[in-house]
Amino acid sequence: MLIRPRIFRLLDRLHRTEEGQGLAEYALILALIAVVAIVAMLFLGNQISDKFSYIGSTIKSVQ
């Protein structure tokens, strides 16, 4: 298998350089943002849906 040695060389190179660390930090920040967005949608989802329904019914009544 030629892919396995390439993967190990890539992982070794990323481990030796700080580029891998920066990539991991960006991945953690992205994961944190995703978790915050999901939690916000869980708590605010109904309120946001109600506001959009209100806006939609208001627009419908104006027409």
ROZAZA-441287 format. One record per residue: residue number from 1; residue in one letter; x, z, y negated of N, C-alpha, C, O, CB in turn. Coordinates in nm, 4 decimals. Glycine has a CB too. Layout:
BEGIN
<r num="NUM" residuo="a" n_east="X" n_up="Z" n_north="Y" ca_east="X" ca_up="Z" ca_north="Y" c_east="X" c_up="Z" c_north="Y" o_east="X" o_up="Z" o_north="Y" cb_east="X" cb_up="Z" cb_north="Y"/>
...
This chain:
BEGIN
<r num="1" residuo="m" n_east="0.0844" n_up="0.0000" n_north="0.1189" ca_east="0.0000" ca_up="0.0000" ca_north="0.0000" c_east="0.0886" c_up="0.0000" c_north="-0.1249" o_east="0.1699" o_up="0.0903" o_north="-0.1448" cb_east="-0.0958" cb_up="0.1228" cb_north="0.0000"/>
<r num="2" residuo="l" n_east="0.0722" n_up="-0.0988" n_north="-0.2053" ca_east="0.1529" ca_up="-0.1100" ca_north="-0.3255" c_east="0.0927" c_up="-0.0350" c_north="-0.4429" o_east="0.1627" o_up="-0.0047" o_north="-0.5395" cb_east="0.1711" cb_up="-0.2544" cb_north="-0.3617"/>
<r num="3" residuo="i" n_east="-0.0337" n_up="-0.0052" n_north="-0.4360" ca_east="-0.1007" ca_up="0.0607" ca_north="-0.5479" c_east="-0.0595" c_up="0.2072" c_north="-0.5569" o_east="-0.0406" o_up="0.2600" o_north="-0.6665" cb_east="-0.2533" cb_up="0.0493" cb_north="-0.5335"/>
<r num="4" residuo="r" n_east="-0.0457" n_up="0.2720" n_north="-0.4436" ca_east="-0.0142" ca_up="0.4150" ca_north="-0.4429" c_east="0.1180" c_up="0.4462" c_north="-0.5141" o_east="0.1203" o_up="0.5372" o_north="-0.5970" cb_east="-0.0083" cb_up="0.4657" cb_north="-0.2995"/>
<r num="5" residuo="p" n_east="0.2284" n_up="0.3751" n_north="-0.4857" ca_east="0.3522" ca_up="0.4042" ca_north="-0.5595" c_east="0.3390" c_up="0.3786" c_north="-0.7089" o_east="0.3974" o_up="0.4509" o_north="-0.7896" cb_east="0.4659" cb_up="0.3212" cb_north="-0.5043"/>
<r num="6" residuo="r" n_east="0.2637" n_up="0.2774" n_north="-0.7459" ca_east="0.2438" ca_up="0.2499" ca_north="-0.8891" c_east="0.1706" c_up="0.3649" c_north="-0.9567" o_east="0.2052" o_up="0.4046" o_north="-1.0679" cb_east="0.1652" cb_up="0.1188" cb_north="-0.9087"/>
<r num="7" residuo="i" n_east="0.0700" n_up="0.4178" n_north="-0.8896" ca_east="-0.0055" ca_up="0.5298" ca_north="-0.9463" c_east="0.0849" c_up="0.6508" c_north="-0.9625" o_east="0.0806" o_up="0.7188" o_north="-1.0650" cb_east="-0.1268" cb_up="0.5651" cb_north="-0.8575"/>
<r num="8" residuo="f" n_east="0.1673" n_up="0.6779" n_north="-0.8610" ca_east="0.2570" ca_up="0.7926" ca_north="-0.8694" c_east="0.3607" c_up="0.7746" c_north="-0.9796" o_east="0.3945" o_up="0.8703" o_north="-1.0493" cb_east="0.3265" cb_up="0.8150" cb_north="-0.7359"/>
<r num="9" residuo="r" n_east="0.4118" n_up="0.6511" n_north="-0.9959" ca_east="0.5071" ca_up="0.6268" ca_north="-1.1049" c_east="0.4400" c_up="0.6460" c_north="-1.2401" o_east="0.4992" o_up="0.7035" o_north="-1.3314" cb_east="0.5663" cb_up="0.4850" cb_north="-1.0948"/>
<r num="10" residuo="l" n_east="0.3166" n_up="0.5979" n_north="-1.2531" ca_east="0.2436" ca_up="0.6133" ca_north="-1.3787" c_east="0.2189" c_up="0.7603" c_north="-1.4089" o_east="0.2404" o_up="0.8053" o_north="-1.5214" cb_east="0.1105" cb_up="0.5373" cb_north="-1.3735"/>
<r num="11" residuo="l" n_east="0.1740" n_up="0.8349" n_north="-1.3091" ca_east="0.1498" ca_up="0.9776" ca_north="-1.3297" c_east="0.2782" c_up="1.0508" c_north="-1.3637" o_east="0.2774" o_up="1.1406" o_north="-1.4479" cb_east="0.0861" cb_up="1.0394" cb_north="-1.2059"/>
<r num="12" residuo="d" n_east="0.3887" n_up="1.0142" n_north="-1.2998" ca_east="0.5167" ca_up="1.0768" ca_north="-1.3288" c_east="0.5607" c_up="1.0466" c_north="-1.4712" o_east="0.6097" o_up="1.1349" o_north="-1.5417" cb_east="0.6227" cb_up="1.0300" cb_north="-1.2298"/>
<r num="13" residuo="r" n_east="0.5432" n_up="0.9214" n_north="-1.5134" ca_east="0.5806" ca_up="0.8831" ca_north="-1.6496" c_east="0.4935" c_up="0.9551" c_north="-1.7524" o_east="0.5438" o_up="0.9996" o_north="-1.8556" cb_east="0.5689" cb_up="0.7308" cb_north="-1.6676"/>
<r num="14" residuo="l" n_east="0.3640" n_up="0.9668" n_north="-1.7254" ca_east="0.2758" ca_up="1.0381" ca_north="-1.8175" c_east="0.3098" c_up="1.1861" c_north="-1.8221" o_east="0.2973" o_up="1.2503" o_north="-1.9264" cb_east="0.1297" cb_up="1.0192" cb_north="-1.7772"/>
<r num="15" residuo="h" n_east="0.3521" n_up="1.2391" n_north="-1.7105" ca_east="0.3878" ca_up="1.3809" ca_north="-1.7062" c_east="0.5139" c_up="1.4073" c_north="-1.7877" o_east="0.5266" o_up="1.5124" o_north="-1.8504" cb_east="0.4079" cb_up="1.4270" cb_north="-1.5610"/>
<r num="16" residuo="r" n_east="0.6063" n_up="1.3130" n_north="-1.7869" ca_east="0.7325" ca_up="1.3306" ca_north="-1.8585" c_east="0.7167" c_up="1.3106" c_north="-2.0089" o_east="0.7881" o_up="1.3730" o_north="-2.0874" cb_east="0.8364" cb_up="1.2342" cb_north="-1.8048"/>
<r num="17" residuo="t" n_east="0.6260" n_up="1.2261" n_north="-2.0489" ca_east="0.6089" ca_up="1.1993" ca_north="-2.1917" c_east="0.4944" c_up="1.2826" c_north="-2.2467" o_east="0.4149" o_up="1.3392" o_north="-2.1717" cb_east="0.5832" cb_up="1.0492" cb_north="-2.2167"/>
<r num="18" residuo="e" n_east="0.4876" n_up="1.2889" n_north="-2.3758" ca_east="0.3796" ca_up="1.3640" ca_north="-2.4395" c_east="0.2555" c_up="1.2786" c_north="-2.4590" o_east="0.1519" o_up="1.3298" o_north="-2.5014" cb_east="0.4256" cb_up="1.4192" cb_north="-2.5732"/>
<r num="19" residuo="e" n_east="0.2638" n_up="1.1503" n_north="-2.4292" ca_east="0.1468" ca_up="1.0643" ca_north="-2.4422" c_east="0.0364" c_up="1.1099" c_north="-2.3488" o_east="-0.0813" o_up="1.1056" o_north="-2.3845" cb_east="0.1833" cb_up="0.9187" cb_north="-2.4137"/>
<r num="20" residuo="g" n_east="0.0731" n_up="1.1527" n_north="-2.2315" ca_east="-0.0258" ca_up="1.2025" ca_north="-2.1362" c_east="-0.0952" c_up="1.3268" c_north="-2.1879" o_east="-0.2149" o_up="1.3458" o_north="-2.1662" cb_east="0.0396" cb_up="1.2321" cb_north="-2.0026"/>
<r num="21" residuo="q" n_east="-0.0197" n_up="1.4112" n_north="-2.2563" ca_east="-0.0781" ca_up="1.5324" ca_north="-2.3124" c_east="-0.1778" c_up="1.4969" c_north="-2.4217" o_east="-0.2854" o_up="1.5564" o_north="-2.4285" cb_east="0.0313" cb_up="1.6251" cb_north="-2.3675"/>
<r num="22" residuo="g" n_east="-0.1443" n_up="1.4025" n_north="-2.5061" ca_east="-0.2356" ca_up="1.3605" ca_north="-2.6121" c_east="-0.3628" c_up="1.3007" c_north="-2.5557" o_east="-0.4722" o_up="1.3255" o_north="-2.6065" cb_east="-0.1679" cb_up="1.2604" cb_north="-2.7034"/>
<r num="23" residuo="l" n_east="-0.3481" n_up="1.2214" n_north="-2.4499" ca_east="-0.4638" ca_up="1.1617" ca_north="-2.3847" c_east="-0.5540" c_up="1.2692" c_north="-2.3259" o_east="-0.6764" o_up="1.2609" o_north="-2.3361" cb_east="-0.4194" cb_up="1.0642" cb_north="-2.2756"/>
<r num="24" residuo="a" n_east="-0.4937" n_up="1.3694" n_north="-2.2648" ca_east="-0.5721" ca_up="1.4788" ca_north="-2.2073" c_east="-0.6443" c_up="1.5567" c_north="-2.3167" o_east="-0.7588" o_up="1.5982" o_north="-2.2985" cb_east="-0.4818" cb_up="1.5731" cb_north="-2.1260"/>
<r num="25" residuo="e" n_east="-0.5781" n_up="1.5764" n_north="-2.4296" ca_east="-0.6421" ca_up="1.6485" ca_north="-2.5401" c_east="-0.7617" c_up="1.5704" c_north="-2.5941" o_east="-0.8666" o_up="1.6285" o_north="-2.6221" cb_east="-0.5408" cb_up="1.6748" cb_north="-2.6531"/>
<r num="26" residuo="y" n_east="-0.7462" n_up="1.4401" n_north="-2.6085" ca_east="-0.8588" ca_up="1.3587" ca_north="-2.6548" c_east="-0.9735" c_up="1.3611" c_north="-2.5546" o_east="-1.0902" o_up="1.3632" o_north="-2.5937" cb_east="-0.8139" cb_up="1.2144" cb_north="-2.6792"/>
<r num="27" residuo="a" n_east="-0.9413" n_up="1.3610" n_north="-2.4267" ca_east="-1.0456" ca_up="1.3675" ca_north="-2.3238" c_east="-1.1200" c_up="1.5003" c_north="-2.3307" o_east="-1.2420" o_up="1.5039" o_north="-2.3149" cb_east="-0.9848" cb_up="1.3482" cb_north="-2.1838"/>
<r num="28" residuo="l" n_east="-1.0474" n_up="1.6093" n_north="-2.3543" ca_east="-1.1125" ca_up="1.7402" ca_north="-2.3659" c_east="-1.2008" c_up="1.7475" c_north="-2.4900" o_east="-1.3104" o_up="1.8033" o_north="-2.4850" cb_east="-1.0076" cb_up="1.8517" cb_north="-2.3701"/>
<r num="29" residuo="i" n_east="-1.1542" n_up="1.6921" n_north="-2.6002" ca_east="-1.2350" ca_up="1.6909" ca_north="-2.7228" c_east="-1.3612" c_up="1.6081" c_north="-2.7017" o_east="-1.4695" o_up="1.6484" o_north="-2.7442" cb_east="-1.1532" cb_up="1.6350" cb_north="-2.8419"/>
<r num="30" residuo="l" n_east="-1.3484" n_up="1.4929" n_north="-2.6368" ca_east="-1.4641" ca_up="1.4085" ca_north="-2.6088" c_east="-1.5632" c_up="1.4803" c_north="-2.5183" o_east="-1.6842" o_up="1.4716" o_north="-2.5393" cb_east="-1.4199" cb_up="1.2768" cb_north="-2.5447"/>
<r num="31" residuo="a" n_east="-1.5126" n_up="1.5509" n_north="-2.4180" ca_east="-1.6005" ca_up="1.6261" ca_north="-2.3280" c_east="-1.6720" c_up="1.7377" c_north="-2.4037" o_east="-1.7903" o_up="1.7623" o_north="-2.3799" cb_east="-1.5200" cb_up="1.6847" cb_north="-2.2103"/>
<r num="32" residuo="l" n_east="-1.6022" n_up="1.8051" n_north="-2.4940" ca_east="-1.6638" ca_up="1.9115" ca_north="-2.5730" c_east="-1.7737" c_up="1.8558" c_north="-2.6628" o_east="-1.8805" o_up="1.9159" o_north="-2.6744" cb_east="-1.5581" cb_up="1.9838" cb_north="-2.6576"/>
<r num="33" residuo="i" n_east="-1.7487" n_up="1.7423" n_north="-2.7260" ca_east="-1.8500" ca_up="1.6796" ca_north="-2.8108" c_east="-1.9718" c_up="1.6408" c_north="-2.7283" o_east="-2.0852" o_up="1.6579" o_north="-2.7731" cb_east="-1.7923" cb_up="1.5559" cb_north="-2.8821"/>
<r num="34" residuo="a" n_east="-1.9494" n_up="1.5889" n_north="-2.6082" ca_east="-2.0610" ca_up="1.5507" ca_north="-2.5212" c_east="-2.1437" c_up="1.6725" c_north="-2.4820" o_east="-2.2667" o_up="1.6660" o_north="-2.4808" cb_east="-2.0092" cb_up="1.4796" cb_north="-2.3953"/>
<r num="35" residuo="v" n_east="-2.0777" n_up="1.7831" n_north="-2.4501" ca_east="-2.1503" ca_up="1.9054" ca_north="-2.4127" c_east="-2.2318" c_up="1.9565" c_north="-2.5304" o_east="-2.3473" o_up="1.9954" o_north="-2.5133" cb_east="-2.0525" cb_up="2.0148" cb_north="-2.3642"/>
<r num="36" residuo="v" n_east="-2.1735" n_up="1.9570" n_north="-2.6493" ca_east="-2.2457" ca_up="2.0032" ca_north="-2.7684" c_east="-2.3664" c_up="1.9135" c_north="-2.7952" o_east="-2.4738" o_up="1.9631" o_north="-2.8293" cb_east="-2.1519" cb_up="2.0055" cb_north="-2.8918"/>
<r num="37" residuo="a" n_east="-2.3499" n_up="1.7821" n_north="-2.7801" ca_east="-2.4619" ca_up="1.6901" ca_north="-2.8027" c_east="-2.5735" c_up="1.7130" c_north="-2.7013" o_east="-2.6912" o_up="1.7091" o_north="-2.7371" cb_east="-2.4139" cb_up="1.5446" cb_north="-2.7956"/>
<r num="38" residuo="i" n_east="-2.5381" n_up="1.7366" n_north="-2.5761" ca_east="-2.6396" ca_up="1.7608" ca_north="-2.4732" c_east="-2.7135" c_up="1.8905" c_north="-2.4999" o_east="-2.8360" o_up="1.8954" o_north="-2.4888" cb_east="-2.5759" cb_up="1.7644" cb_north="-2.3340"/>
<r num="39" residuo="v" n_east="-2.6409" n_up="1.9955" n_north="-2.5348" ca_east="-2.7051" ca_up="2.1241" ca_north="-2.5642" c_east="-2.7956" c_up="2.1114" c_north="-2.6864" o_east="-2.9055" o_up="2.1667" o_north="-2.6881" cb_east="-2.5990" cb_up="2.2342" cb_north="-2.5874"/>
<r num="40" residuo="a" n_east="-2.7502" n_up="2.0392" n_north="-2.7881" ca_east="-2.8326" ca_up="2.0199" ca_north="-2.9078" c_east="-2.9604" c_up="1.9446" c_north="-2.8738" o_east="-3.0673" o_up="1.9777" o_north="-2.9250" cb_east="-2.7539" cb_up="1.9443" cb_north="-3.0159"/>
<r num="41" residuo="m" n_east="-2.9505" n_up="1.8443" n_north="-2.7886" ca_east="-3.0705" ca_up="1.7699" ca_north="-2.7492" c_east="-3.1659" c_up="1.8570" c_north="-2.6682" o_east="-3.2876" o_up="1.8428" o_north="-2.6797" cb_east="-3.0319" cb_up="1.6458" cb_north="-2.6683"/>
<r num="42" residuo="l" n_east="-3.1118" n_up="1.9466" n_north="-2.5867" ca_east="-3.1984" ca_up="2.0352" ca_north="-2.5091" c_east="-3.2773" c_up="2.1289" c_north="-2.6000" o_east="-3.3953" o_up="2.1544" o_north="-2.5761" cb_east="-3.1156" cb_up="2.1165" cb_north="-2.4093"/>
<r num="43" residuo="f" n_east="-3.2119" n_up="2.1801" n_north="-2.7042" ca_east="-3.2787" ca_up="2.2746" ca_north="-2.7926" c_east="-3.3611" c_up="2.2073" c_north="-2.9017" o_east="-3.4641" o_up="2.2608" o_north="-2.9428" cb_east="-3.1774" cb_up="2.3647" cb_north="-2.8554"/>
<r num="44" residuo="l" n_east="-3.3178" n_up="2.0918" n_north="-2.9488" ca_east="-3.3848" ca_up="2.0268" ca_north="-3.0617" c_east="-3.4647" c_up="1.9036" c_north="-3.0219" o_east="-3.5279" o_up="1.8415" o_north="-3.1074" cb_east="-3.2835" cb_up="1.9883" cb_north="-3.1651"/>
<r num="45" residuo="g" n_east="-3.4633" n_up="1.8672" n_north="-2.8952" ca_east="-3.5279" ca_up="1.7442" ca_north="-2.8502" c_east="-3.6754" c_up="1.7379" c_north="-2.8836" o_east="-3.7231" o_up="1.6355" o_north="-2.9325" cb_east="-3.5105" cb_up="1.7290" cb_north="-2.7033"/>
<r num="46" residuo="n" n_east="-3.7491" n_up="1.8458" n_north="-2.8581" ca_east="-3.8932" ca_up="1.8461" ca_north="-2.8854" c_east="-3.9221" c_up="1.8372" c_north="-3.0347" o_east="-4.0147" o_up="1.7676" o_north="-3.0764" cb_east="-3.9577" cb_up="1.9718" cb_north="-2.8277"/>
<r num="47" residuo="q" n_east="-3.8436" n_up="1.9071" n_north="-3.1145" ca_east="-3.8650" ca_up="1.9026" ca_north="-3.2594" c_east="-3.8384" c_up="1.7623" c_north="-3.3138" o_east="-3.9130" o_up="1.7125" o_north="-3.3981" cb_east="-3.7745" cb_up="2.0052" cb_north="-3.3304"/>
<r num="48" residuo="i" n_east="-3.7330" n_up="1.6998" n_north="-3.2657" ca_east="-3.7018" ca_up="1.5637" ca_north="-3.3096" c_east="-3.8110" c_up="1.4674" c_north="-3.2654" o_east="-3.8510" o_up="1.3794" o_north="-3.3416" cb_east="-3.5652" cb_up="1.5186" cb_north="-3.2543"/>
<r num="49" residuo="s" n_east="-3.8592" n_up="1.4835" n_north="-3.1431" ca_east="-3.9664" ca_up="1.3981" ca_north="-3.0921" c_east="-4.0934" c_up="1.4161" c_north="-3.1744" o_east="-4.1618" o_up="1.3185" o_north="-3.2050" cb_east="-3.9943" cb_up="1.4291" cb_north="-2.9443"/>
<r num="50" residuo="d" n_east="-4.1251" n_up="1.5402" n_north="-3.2103" ca_east="-4.2428" ca_up="1.5661" ca_north="-3.2929" c_east="-4.2306" c_up="1.4994" c_north="-3.4297" o_east="-4.3277" o_up="1.4431" o_north="-3.4802" cb_east="-4.2635" cb_up="1.7166" cb_north="-3.3098"/>
<r num="51" residuo="k" n_east="-4.1119" n_up="1.5055" n_north="-3.4896" ca_east="-4.0911" ca_up="1.4425" ca_north="-3.6210" c_east="-4.1097" c_up="1.2909" c_north="-3.6127" o_east="-4.1731" o_up="1.2308" o_north="-3.6995" cb_east="-3.9501" cb_up="1.4754" cb_north="-3.6750"/>
<r num="52" residuo="f" n_east="-4.0542" n_up="1.2295" n_north="-3.5080" ca_east="-4.0709" ca_up="1.0851" ca_north="-3.4930" c_east="-4.2167" c_up="1.0491" c_north="-3.4681" o_east="-4.2641" o_up="0.9471" o_north="-3.5180" cb_east="-3.9837" cb_up="1.0329" cb_north="-3.3787"/>
<r num="53" residuo="s" n_east="-4.2879" n_up="1.1303" n_north="-3.3924" ca_east="-4.4303" ca_up="1.1045" ca_north="-3.3691" c_east="-4.5087" c_up="1.1148" c_north="-3.4992" o_east="-4.5971" o_up="1.0332" o_north="-3.5254" cb_east="-4.4870" cb_up="1.2027" cb_north="-3.2652"/>
<r num="54" residuo="y" n_east="-4.4767" n_up="1.2149" n_north="-3.5808" ca_east="-4.5425" ca_up="1.2322" ca_north="-3.7102" c_east="-4.5160" c_up="1.1115" c_north="-3.7996" o_east="-4.6077" o_up="1.0585" o_north="-3.8623" cb_east="-4.4942" cb_up="1.3615" cb_north="-3.7789"/>
<r num="55" residuo="i" n_east="-4.3908" n_up="1.0688" n_north="-3.8051" ca_east="-4.3559" ca_up="0.9531" ca_north="-3.8878" c_east="-4.4281" c_up="0.8284" c_north="-3.8379" o_east="-4.4789" o_up="0.7496" o_north="-3.9177" cb_east="-4.2033" cb_up="0.9301" cb_north="-3.8878"/>
<r num="56" residuo="g" n_east="-4.4327" n_up="0.8105" n_north="-3.7062" ca_east="-4.5005" ca_up="0.6943" ca_north="-3.6493" c_east="-4.6489" c_up="0.6940" c_north="-3.6787" o_east="-4.7052" o_up="0.5896" o_north="-3.7116" cb_east="-4.4788" cb_up="0.6893" cb_north="-3.5007"/>
<r num="57" residuo="s" n_east="-4.7137" n_up="0.8098" n_north="-3.6675" ca_east="-4.8572" ca_up="0.8156" ca_north="-3.6953" c_east="-4.8852" c_up="0.7970" c_north="-3.8439" o_east="-4.9875" o_up="0.7390" o_north="-3.8804" cb_east="-4.9156" cb_up="0.9487" cb_north="-3.6473"/>
<r num="58" residuo="t" n_east="-4.7962" n_up="0.8450" n_north="-3.9300" ca_east="-4.8127" ca_up="0.8254" ca_north="-4.0737" c_east="-4.8015" c_up="0.6775" c_north="-4.1088" o_east="-4.8806" o_up="0.6257" o_north="-4.1876" cb_east="-4.7083" cb_up="0.9070" cb_north="-4.1520"/>
<r num="59" residuo="i" n_east="-4.7048" n_up="0.6110" n_north="-4.0512" ca_east="-4.6886" ca_up="0.4676" ca_north="-4.0770" c_east="-4.8090" c_up="0.3905" c_north="-4.0241" o_east="-4.8561" o_up="0.2965" o_north="-4.0881" cb_east="-4.5585" cb_up="0.4147" cb_north="-4.0122"/>
<r num="60" residuo="k" n_east="-4.8584" n_up="0.4302" n_north="-3.9081" ca_east="-4.9734" ca_up="0.3619" ca_north="-3.8487" c_east="-5.0983" c_up="0.3802" c_north="-3.9356" o_east="-5.1781" o_up="0.2874" o_north="-3.9487" cb_east="-4.9995" cb_up="0.4145" cb_north="-3.7059"/>
<r num="61" residuo="s" n_east="-5.1160" n_up="0.4979" n_north="-3.9946" ca_east="-5.2350" ca_up="0.5225" ca_north="-4.0759" c_east="-5.2283" c_up="0.4491" c_north="-4.2099" o_east="-5.3322" o_up="0.4173" o_north="-4.2676" cb_east="-5.2523" cb_up="0.6724" cb_north="-4.0996"/>
<r num="62" residuo="v" n_east="-5.1096" n_up="0.4222" n_north="-4.2593" ca_east="-5.0937" ca_up="0.3507" ca_north="-4.3861" c_east="-5.1309" c_up="0.2040" c_north="-4.3683" o_east="-5.1850" o_up="0.1426" o_north="-4.4603" cb_east="-4.9488" cb_up="0.3635" cb_north="-4.4386"/>
<r num="63" residuo="q" n_east="-5.1032" n_up="0.1479" n_north="-4.2532" ca_east="-5.1323" ca_up="0.0058" ca_north="-4.2294" c_east="-5.2785" c_up="-0.0083" c_north="-4.2183" o_east="-5.3285" o_up="-0.1190" o_north="-4.1981" cb_east="-5.0625" cb_up="-0.0488" cb_north="-4.1032"/>
